[in-house]
Amino acid sequence: MPDTERLIYLLSQARRRLATSEEYTELLDMIRADDTGVINAEIAAFHGPAAPDNTTDPAEWQLLATAILAADKTPPHRIRSFRWRWAAAACLLLLAGTTWWWLRPTHAPAPAVAQLTTPDVAPGGNKAILTLSDGSQITLDSASNGILAQQGNSKVSKLANGQVVYDASGASQGKILYNTMSTPLGGQYKLTLPDGSHVWLNAGSSITYPTAFTGNERKVTVTGEAYFEVARNAAMPFRVIANQTAVDVLGTHFNINAYTDEATINTTLVEGAVKVSAHNRQLVLKPGQQAQVGQREVQIADQVDLASITAWKEGYFSFNNADLPTVMRELARWYNLEVTYEGKIPERVFNGEIGRSLTLSQVLKGLSRTRIKYRIEDGHRIIIQP
């Protein structure tokens, strides 16, 4: 049984930001080791108007309590457990260097930070445009559920959960028709291809595909970032083209990041096997490996952080030793922002998770506590200051 008195003491210290780093570590260890639910109940009881040491901003403590209680529901087959999804609050998980800034006592005043003077920016959501074979477009987030279009012998439908699916029960004959789904900045969407494969598109991405797969291969083209769960069909291999990279699979789960503002095109294998072809080289990946294709070369990274790479699909940002430009690129895509830098870019390393359901002001509040200074212009332009 957990030491309830010790737990309440540690929670009280954390709430008042008086705990030492050792006490925070002890608190986290107690939470992780709890298989009985007793600690969760104590944490819930600790929160509220009658809670001890109720001197913290209620909203801030609500973020802390929510994050602590965010027990993981990740299926056991995942390679790396997401057991502690502190991503419920940006202010609670963003790390600066090796110290959790949200838990540190703040003896020195924080630098002045410009406040949002315009309406807060909402997070991205399920937004996409479907371009049909004749060039006509359907705005999916405002389209009604049901059949959207007839493409050859395939019916295109939007389900109640917003997902777009293709019913290719009748084999397409004659000319092959192609559709393109594209997400804007601040958008994401899920698509089921005619063969039953599932595709998740991240913000600022697109996929072009036939409305019915025929012949001896299933080929699609992507830009930006997409996560695939490919339906197995040994007689018709699946191929993804992303700029100068080709990925061949039979049936597997993988993520491909081909944003043009990233230094490399990264294909990360979660399950199964894929063959990555680029620069006259062919590399077969194993689960946990990532192929990184640059302008002239391709290399494999072993034992990559799969949770960090696929977190966007699960509703989180996850940073693993990420520098500030990397963090800001991801935020810019999701919140449809323009990010610029004045002078030297601050050298920071970020680790942790941030919920993609947070508003921009909530995320920036967390960013400011890492001693990052910024100002906002025109609502969607963020200038990072040295």
TORRO-324858 format. One record per residue (C-alpha): residue in three letters; x negated, y, z negated. Coordinates in Angstrom, 2 decimals, padded with zeros to 5 digits. Example, Ala and Ser with C-alpha at 12.3 -4.5 7.8 and 13.67 -1.06 7.14 Angstrom:
BEGIN
+-------+---------+---------+---------+
: romar :      px :      py :      pz :
+-------+---------+---------+---------+
:   Ala : -012.30 : -004.50 : -007.80 :
:   Ser : -013.67 : -001.06 : -007.14 :
+-------+---------+---------+---------+
END
This chain:
BEGIN
+-------+---------+---------+---------+
: romar :      px :      py :      pz :
+-------+---------+---------+---------+
:   Met :  000.00 :  000.00 :  000.00 :
:   Pro : -001.29 :  003.49 :  000.77 :
:   Asp : -002.27 :  005.82 : -002.05 :
:   Thr :  000.72 :  008.17 : -001.94 :
:   Glu : -000.76 :  010.69 : -004.33 :
:   Arg : -003.93 :  010.90 : -002.26 :
:   Leu : -001.93 :  011.21 :  000.97 :
:   Ile :  000.11 :  014.14 : -000.40 :
:   Tyr : -003.08 :  015.83 : -001.53 :
:   Leu : -004.67 :  015.45 :  001.90 :
:   Leu : -001.55 :  016.71 :  003.67 :
:   Ser : -001.43 :  019.68 :  001.34 :
:   Gln : -005.08 :  020.49 :  002.03 :
:   Ala : -004.52 :  020.19 :  005.78 :
:   Arg : -001.43 :  022.36 :  005.65 :
:   Arg : -003.29 :  025.12 :  003.83 :
:   Arg : -006.38 :  024.64 :  006.05 :
:   Leu : -008.54 :  024.00 :  003.01 :
:   Ala : -009.52 :  020.42 :  003.76 :
:   Thr : -013.10 :  019.50 :  004.47 :
:   Ser : -014.00 :  017.60 :  007.64 :
:   Glu : -014.35 :  014.47 :  005.50 :
:   Glu : -010.82 :  014.92 :  004.16 :
:   Tyr : -009.41 :  015.35 :  007.65 :
:   Thr : -011.17 :  012.17 :  008.74 :
:   Glu : -009.78 :  010.36 :  005.71 :
:   Leu : -006.26 :  011.57 :  006.53 :
:   Leu : -006.49 :  010.39 :  010.12 :
:   Asp : -007.88 :  007.03 :  009.03 :
:   Met : -004.98 :  006.56 :  006.61 :
:   Ile : -002.46 :  007.31 :  009.36 :
:   Arg : -004.11 :  004.97 :  011.85 :
:   Ala : -004.27 :  002.13 :  009.32 :
:   Asp : -000.58 :  002.36 :  008.35 :
:   Asp :  001.35 : -000.63 :  009.71 :
:   Thr :  004.20 : -000.41 :  007.18 :
:   Gly :  005.76 :  002.94 :  008.06 :
:   Val :  005.26 :  004.19 :  004.49 :
:   Ile :  002.91 :  006.97 :  005.54 :
:   Asn :  005.25 :  008.14 :  008.27 :
:   Ala :  008.04 :  008.41 :  005.70 :
:   Glu :  005.79 :  010.37 :  003.33 :
:   Ile :  004.79 :  012.75 :  006.13 :
:   Ala :  008.43 :  013.34 :  007.03 :
:   Ala :  009.30 :  013.98 :  003.38 :
:   Phe :  006.35 :  016.34 :  003.07 :
:   His :  007.85 :  018.59 :  005.72 :
:   Gly :  010.72 :  020.91 :  004.81 :
:   Pro :  011.66 :  023.86 :  002.64 :
:   Ala :  011.14 :  021.87 : -000.56 :
:   Ala :  007.75 :  020.58 :  000.50 :
:   Pro :  004.76 :  021.24 : -001.75 :
:   Asp :  002.47 :  024.13 : -000.86 :
:   Asn :  005.05 :  025.47 :  001.58 :
:   Thr :  002.94 :  028.49 :  002.53 :
:   Thr :  002.16 :  027.71 :  006.17 :
:   Asp :  004.08 :  029.18 :  009.09 :
:   Pro :  007.05 :  026.76 :  009.44 :
:   Ala :  006.68 :  026.59 :  013.20 :
:   Glu :  002.99 :  025.77 :  012.91 :
:   Trp :  003.64 :  023.07 :  010.32 :
:   Gln :  006.39 :  021.64 :  012.50 :
:   Leu :  003.79 :  021.20 :  015.24 :
:   Leu :  001.48 :  019.47 :  012.79 :
:   Ala :  004.18 :  017.16 :  011.44 :
:   Thr :  005.42 :  016.34 :  014.94 :
:   Ala :  001.93 :  015.52 :  016.12 :
:   Ile :  001.20 :  013.30 :  013.13 :
:   Leu :  004.47 :  011.42 :  013.59 :
:   Ala :  003.98 :  010.96 :  017.36 :
:   Ala :  003.34 :  007.23 :  017.16 :
:   Asp :  002.28 :  005.59 :  020.40 :
:   Lys :  004.68 :  003.55 :  022.52 :
:   Thr :  002.16 :  002.55 :  025.16 :
:   Pro :  002.53 : -001.02 :  026.45 :
:   Pro : -000.13 : -003.38 :  025.06 :
:   His : -001.55 : -004.19 :  028.50 :
:   Arg : -003.10 : -000.74 :  028.79 :
:   Ile : -006.88 : -000.91 :  028.63 :
:   Arg : -007.17 :  002.04 :  026.24 :
:   Ser : -004.52 :  002.61 :  023.60 :
:   Phe : -002.77 :  005.96 :  023.41 :
:   Arg : -001.92 :  005.15 :  019.79 :
:   Trp : -002.21 :  008.70 :  018.54 :
:   Arg : -000.57 :  011.11 :  020.93 :
:   Trp : -001.32 :  014.38 :  019.21 :
:   Ala : -000.35 :  015.89 :  022.53 :
:   Ala :  002.92 :  017.11 :  021.06 :
:   Ala :  001.16 :  020.38 :  020.30 :
:   Ala : -001.67 :  022.15 :  022.04 :
:   Cys : -002.65 :  023.91 :  018.84 :
:   Leu : -003.32 :  020.60 :  017.14 :
:   Leu : -005.40 :  018.66 :  019.55 :
:   Leu : -007.65 :  020.95 :  021.52 :
:   Leu : -011.19 :  020.48 :  020.32 :
:   Ala : -014.02 :  022.94 :  020.62 :
:   Gly : -017.39 :  021.23 :  020.53 :
:   Thr : -017.21 :  018.49 :  017.94 :
:   Thr : -014.82 :  020.18 :  015.50 :
:   Trp : -011.03 :  020.18 :  015.51 :
:   Trp : -010.46 :  023.91 :  015.49 :
:   Trp : -006.90 :  023.58 :  014.24 :
:   Leu : -008.11 :  022.02 :  011.04 :
:   Arg : -010.95 :  024.39 :  010.29 :
:   Pro : -010.53 :  027.19 :  007.75 :
:   Thr : -010.80 :  030.50 :  009.58 :
:   His : -012.92 :  032.79 :  007.45 :
:   Ala : -013.90 :  035.11 :  010.28 :
:   Pro : -011.21 :  037.02 :  012.16 :
:   Ala : -010.35 :  035.67 :  015.58 :
:   Pro : -011.22 :  037.86 :  018.55 :
:   Ala : -008.49 :  040.10 :  019.83 :
:   Val : -006.41 :  038.35 :  022.45 :
:   Ala : -003.99 :  039.96 :  024.85 :
:   Gln : -000.40 :  039.05 :  024.12 :
:   Leu :  002.13 :  037.97 :  026.72 :
:   Thr :  004.04 :  041.11 :  027.67 :
:   Thr :  006.18 :  039.35 :  030.26 :
:   Pro :  008.61 :  036.45 :  029.80 :
:   Asp :  006.84 :  033.28 :  028.79 :
:   Val :  005.86 :  030.86 :  031.57 :
:   Ala :  007.71 :  027.57 :  031.34 :
:   Pro :  005.86 :  024.33 :  032.00 :
:   Gly :  006.14 :  022.56 :  035.32 :
:   Gly :  008.81 :  019.98 :  036.02 :
:   Asn :  010.28 :  017.64 :  038.61 :
:   Lys :  010.02 :  019.78 :  041.74 :
:   Ala :  009.32 :  018.68 :  045.29 :
:   Ile :  010.23 :  019.24 :  048.91 :
:   Leu :  011.00 :  016.35 :  051.25 :
:   Thr :  010.17 :  017.07 :  054.88 :
:   Leu :  012.04 :  014.77 :  057.25 :
:   Ser :  010.87 :  013.47 :  060.62 :
:   Asp :  012.64 :  016.30 :  062.49 :
:   Gly :  010.95 :  018.98 :  060.37 :
:   Ser :  013.99 :  019.78 :  058.25 :
:   Gln :  013.38 :  020.11 :  054.52 :
:   Ile :  015.27 :  019.12 :  051.38 :
:   Thr :  014.55 :  020.80 :  048.04 :
:   Leu :  014.72 :  017.76 :  045.80 :
:   Asp :  015.07 :  019.42 :  042.41 :
:   Ser :  018.32 :  021.10 :  043.50 :
:   Ala :  019.61 :  018.32 :  045.78 :
:   Ser :  022.61 :  016.27 :  044.63 :
:   Asn :  022.21 :  012.63 :  043.71 :
:   Gly :  023.10 :  010.06 :  046.36 :
:   Ile :  022.14 :  009.64 :  050.01 :
:   Leu :  019.98 :  012.52 :  051.23 :
:   Ala :  019.30 :  011.49 :  054.80 :
:   Gln :  019.24 :  008.69 :  057.33 :
:   Gln :  015.78 :  008.15 :  058.82 :
:   Gly :  015.93 :  005.52 :  061.52 :
:   Asn :  017.30 :  002.45 :  059.80 :
:   Ser :  016.23 :  003.70 :  056.37 :
:   Lys :  018.50 :  005.47 :  053.93 :
:   Val :  016.86 :  008.08 :  051.73 :
:   Ser :  018.55 :  008.49 :  048.34 :
:   Lys :  018.07 :  010.44 :  045.15 :
:   Leu :  018.82 :  008.46 :  042.00 :
:   Ala :  020.36 :  009.77 :  038.81 :
:   Asn :  016.90 :  009.95 :  037.22 :
:   Gly :  015.73 :  012.22 :  040.05 :
:   Gln :  013.58 :  009.60 :  041.76 :
:   Val :  013.67 :  009.35 :  045.56 :
:   Val :  013.96 :  005.86 :  047.05 :
:   Tyr :  014.07 :  004.37 :  050.54 :
:   Asp :  016.34 :  001.51 :  051.55 :
:   Ala :  014.58 : -000.03 :  054.52 :
:   Ser :  016.72 : -003.16 :  054.63 :
:   Gly :  017.02 : -002.82 :  058.37 :
:   Ala :  013.63 : -003.04 :  060.11 :
:   Ser :  012.80 :  000.15 :  061.95 :
:   Gln :  012.77 : -000.24 :  065.68 :
:   Gly :  011.29 :  001.99 :  068.34 :
:   Lys :  009.49 :  005.17 :  067.31 :
:   Ile :  007.98 :  005.23 :  063.81 :
:   Leu :  009.37 :  008.09 :  061.74 :
:   Tyr :  007.33 :  009.87 :  059.07 :
:   Asn :  008.37 :  011.81 :  056.00 :
:   Thr :  006.29 :  014.02 :  053.71 :
:   Met :  006.95 :  014.69 :  050.05 :
:   Ser :  005.08 :  017.68 :  048.62 :
:   Thr :  005.03 :  019.16 :  045.14 :
:   Pro :  004.37 :  022.84 :  044.51 :
:   Leu :  002.09 :  024.16 :  041.80 :
:   Gly :  004.10 :  023.59 :  038.65 :
:   Gly :  005.80 :  020.51 :  040.07 :
:   Gln :  005.58 :  016.72 :  039.96 :
:   Tyr :  007.73 :  013.94 :  041.39 :
:   Lys :  008.17 :  010.18 :  041.61 :
:   Leu :  008.82 :  008.35 :  044.86 :
:   Thr :  009.60 :  004.75 :  045.73 :
:   Leu :  008.26 :  003.91 :  049.18 :
:   Pro :  010.12 :  001.66 :  051.65 :
:   Asp :  008.08 : -001.38 :  050.51 :
:   Gly :  008.98 : -000.85 :  046.85 :
:   Ser :  005.64 :  000.73 :  045.87 :
:   His :  005.89 :  003.52 :  043.29 :
:   Val :  004.06 :  006.81 :  043.68 :
:   Trp :  003.77 :  009.68 :  041.21 :
:   Leu :  002.67 :  013.02 :  042.66 :
:   Asn :  000.92 :  015.57 :  040.47 :
:   Ala :  001.28 :  019.32 :  040.96 :
:   Gly :  000.16 :  020.78 :  044.29 :
:   Ser :  000.07 :  017.38 :  046.03 :
:   Ser :  001.64 :  015.62 :  049.00 :
:   Ile :  002.10 :  012.21 :  050.54 :
:   Thr :  002.97 :  011.40 :  054.17 :
:   Tyr :  004.36 :  007.93 :  054.92 :
:   Pro :  006.52 :  006.02 :  057.45 :
:   Thr :  010.18 :  005.60 :  056.60 :
:   Ala :  009.74 :  001.87 :  057.20 :
:   Phe :  006.49 : -000.12 :  057.15 :
:   Thr :  005.86 : -002.17 :  060.28 :
:   Gly :  002.84 : -003.82 :  061.87 :
:   Asn : -000.09 : -005.26 :  059.97 :
:   Glu : -000.71 : -002.52 :  057.38 :
:   Arg :  001.03 :  000.03 :  055.17 :
:   Lys : -000.74 :  003.36 :  055.55 :
:   Val : -000.06 :  006.64 :  053.76 :
:   Thr : -001.95 :  009.94 :  053.55 :
:   Val : -002.26 :  012.00 :  050.37 :
:   Thr : -003.53 :  015.38 :  049.28 :
:   Gly : -004.00 :  016.50 :  045.70 :
:   Glu : -003.46 :  013.79 :  043.08 :
:   Ala : -001.29 :  010.68 :  043.07 :
:   Tyr : -000.87 :  007.56 :  040.97 :
:   Phe :  000.08 :  004.34 :  042.79 :
:   Glu :  001.70 :  001.10 :  041.70 :
:   Val :  001.50 : -000.85 :  044.94 :
:   Ala :  003.92 : -003.69 :  045.71 :
:   Arg :  002.00 : -006.83 :  046.58 :
:   Asn :  002.16 : -007.99 :  050.20 :
:   Ala : -000.89 : -009.98 :  051.30 :
:   Ala :  000.28 : -010.01 :  054.90 :
:   Met :  000.41 : -006.21 :  055.05 :
:   Pro : -002.43 : -004.52 :  053.13 :
:   Phe : -001.81 : -001.05 :  051.73 :
:   Arg : -004.13 :  001.80 :  052.73 :
:   Val : -004.37 :  005.33 :  051.32 :
:   Ile : -006.20 :  008.03 :  053.27 :
:   Ala : -007.40 :  011.08 :  051.35 :
:   Asn : -009.63 :  013.39 :  053.36 :
:   Gln : -012.84 :  011.40 :  053.96 :
:   Thr : -011.88 :  008.51 :  051.69 :
:   Ala : -009.90 :  005.35 :  052.48 :
:   Val : -008.60 :  003.05 :  049.74 :
:   Asp : -007.47 : -000.47 :  050.67 :
:   Val : -005.36 : -002.57 :  048.29 :
:   Leu : -003.07 : -005.60 :  048.21 :
:   Gly : -001.27 : -004.87 :  044.97 :
:   Thr : -002.67 : -002.76 :  042.17 :
:   His : -002.42 :  000.35 :  039.99 :
:   Phe : -004.81 :  003.21 :  040.66 :
:   Asn : -005.14 :  006.98 :  040.55 :
:   Ile : -006.63 :  009.11 :  043.30 :
:   Asn : -007.63 :  012.74 :  042.75 :
:   Ala : -008.36 :  014.53 :  046.01 :
:   Tyr : -007.82 :  018.18 :  045.14 :
:   Thr : -009.89 :  020.40 :  047.41 :
:   Asp : -011.14 :  022.49 :  044.48 :
:   Glu : -012.73 :  019.47 :  042.80 :
:   Ala : -016.32 :  018.49 :  043.54 :
:   Thr : -015.52 :  014.87 :  044.39 :
:   Ile : -012.62 :  012.67 :  045.48 :
:   Asn : -012.13 :  010.24 :  042.59 :
:   Thr : -010.37 :  006.88 :  042.87 :
:   Thr : -009.85 :  005.23 :  039.49 :
:   Leu : -008.71 :  001.63 :  039.18 :
:   Val : -006.36 :  000.68 :  036.34 :
:   Glu : -005.31 : -002.83 :  037.41 :
:   Gly : -006.15 : -005.20 :  040.27 :
:   Ala : -008.82 : -004.42 :  042.84 :
:   Val : -009.36 : -001.83 :  045.55 :
:   Lys : -011.93 : -001.24 :  048.26 :
:   Val : -013.07 :  002.35 :  048.72 :
:   Ser : -014.59 :  003.31 :  052.06 :
:   Ala : -016.48 :  006.55 :  052.62 :
:   His : -019.72 :  007.70 :  054.27 :
:   Asn : -020.13 :  004.32 :  055.98 :
:   Arg : -020.10 :  002.56 :  052.61 :
:   Gln : -017.58 :  000.14 :  051.15 :
:   Leu : -017.28 : -000.31 :  047.40 :
:   Val : -015.00 : -002.77 :  045.60 :
:   Leu : -013.82 : -001.46 :  042.24 :
:   Lys : -013.00 : -003.37 :  039.10 :
:   Pro : -010.52 : -002.12 :  036.47 :
:   Gly : -012.04 :  000.75 :  034.52 :
:   Gln : -014.30 :  001.85 :  037.39 :
:   Gln : -014.10 :  005.05 :  039.39 :
:   Ala : -015.40 :  005.75 :  042.89 :
:   Gln : -016.62 :  009.33 :  043.24 :
:   Val : -016.91 :  010.52 :  046.83 :
:   Gly : -018.90 :  013.70 :  047.40 :
:   Gln : -019.77 :  015.51 :  050.60 :
:   Arg : -022.62 :  013.15 :  051.44 :
:   Glu : -022.57 :  010.28 :  048.99 :
:   Val : -020.36 :  007.93 :  047.02 :
:   Gln : -021.06 :  006.40 :  043.63 :
:   Ile : -019.32 :  004.30 :  041.00 :
:   Ala : -018.78 :  005.31 :  037.39 :
:   Asp : -018.23 :  002.46 :  034.93 :
:   Gln : -015.91 :  002.33 :  031.93 :
:   Val : -014.22 :  005.66 :  032.60 :
:   Asp : -011.60 :  007.02 :  030.22 :
:   Leu : -008.44 :  005.69 :  031.87 :
:   Ala : -006.19 :  007.38 :  029.32 :
:   Ser : -007.63 :  010.76 :  030.18 :
:   Ile : -007.32 :  010.23 :  033.93 :
:   Thr : -003.72 :  008.99 :  033.97 :
:   Ala : -002.40 :  011.16 :  031.12 :
:   Trp : -000.76 :  013.61 :  033.54 :
:   Lys :  001.59 :  010.84 :  034.66 :
:   Glu :  002.56 :  010.18 :  031.04 :
:   Gly :  003.29 :  013.86 :  030.31 :
:   Tyr : -000.03 :  014.99 :  028.85 :
:   Phe : -003.23 :  016.77 :  029.68 :
:   Ser : -006.14 :  014.78 :  028.29 :
:   Phe : -009.64 :  016.23 :  028.20 :
:   Asn : -012.78 :  014.21 :  027.59 :
:   Asn : -015.88 :  016.43 :  027.32 :
:   Ala : -014.30 :  018.81 :  029.84 :
:   Asp : -015.75 :  022.24 :  030.47 :
:   Leu : -013.61 :  025.38 :  030.57 :
:   Pro : -013.22 :  025.53 :  034.39 :
:   Thr : -011.96 :  021.94 :  034.41 :
:   Val : -009.39 :  022.73 :  031.74 :
:   Met : -008.26 :  025.90 :  033.49 :
:   Arg : -007.91 :  024.19 :  036.88 :
:   Glu : -005.47 :  021.70 :  035.40 :
:   Leu : -003.52 :  024.38 :  033.57 :
:   Ala : -003.42 :  026.53 :  036.70 :
:   Arg : -001.81 :  023.76 :  038.73 :
:   Trp :  000.84 :  022.97 :  036.14 :
:   Tyr :  001.77 :  026.54 :  035.23 :
:   Asn :  001.22 :  027.99 :  038.72 :
:   Leu : -001.51 :  030.34 :  037.56 :
:   Glu : -004.35 :  032.26 :  039.11 :
:   Val : -007.49 :  032.03 :  036.97 :
:   Thr : -010.50 :  034.32 :  037.34 :
:   Tyr : -013.60 :  034.90 :  035.25 :
:   Glu : -015.31 :  038.11 :  034.24 :
:   Gly : -019.05 :  037.72 :  033.85 :
:   Lys : -020.56 :  034.49 :  032.61 :
:   Ile : -018.16 :  031.59 :  032.12 :
:   Pro : -018.00 :  030.68 :  028.39 :
:   Glu : -019.70 :  027.40 :  027.64 :
:   Arg : -017.23 :  025.22 :  025.80 :
:   Val : -016.57 :  021.48 :  025.70 :
:   Phe : -012.99 :  020.35 :  025.17 :
:   Asn : -011.71 :  017.01 :  023.94 :
:   Gly : -008.13 :  016.14 :  023.11 :
:   Glu : -004.63 :  016.09 :  024.49 :
:   Ile : -002.07 :  018.79 :  025.23 :
:   Gly :  001.60 :  018.16 :  025.95 :
:   Arg :  002.67 :  019.25 :  029.42 :
:   Ser :  006.07 :  020.24 :  028.00 :
:   Leu :  004.58 :  023.22 :  026.14 :
:   Thr :  005.07 :  026.75 :  027.38 :
:   Leu :  002.10 :  028.76 :  028.59 :
:   Ser :  002.03 :  030.95 :  025.48 :
:   Gln :  001.80 :  027.87 :  023.25 :
:   Val : -001.13 :  026.53 :  025.24 :
:   Leu : -002.90 :  029.89 :  025.31 :
:   Lys : -002.45 :  030.24 :  021.56 :
:   Gly : -004.41 :  027.04 :  021.19 :
:   Leu : -007.01 :  028.23 :  023.68 :
:   Ser : -007.56 :  031.49 :  021.82 :
:   Arg : -008.42 :  029.59 :  018.66 :
:   Thr : -011.40 :  028.05 :  020.41 :
:   Arg : -012.85 :  031.59 :  020.60 :
:   Ile : -011.94 :  031.93 :  024.27 :
:   Lys : -010.99 :  035.52 :  025.11 :
:   Tyr : -008.63 :  036.33 :  027.95 :
:   Arg : -006.10 :  038.80 :  029.21 :
:   Ile : -002.99 :  038.31 :  031.33 :
:   Glu : -002.01 :  040.38 :  034.34 :
:   Asp :  001.21 :  040.18 :  036.36 :
:   Gly :  002.43 :  037.28 :  034.26 :
:   His :  000.61 :  034.59 :  036.24 :
:   Arg : -002.97 :  035.85 :  036.46 :
:   Ile : -005.33 :  034.97 :  033.60 :
:   Ile : -008.74 :  036.63 :  033.37 :
:   Ile : -011.21 :  034.76 :  031.16 :
:   Gln : -013.63 :  037.14 :  029.46 :
:   Pro : -017.19 :  036.38 :  028.32 :
+-------+---------+---------+---------+
END
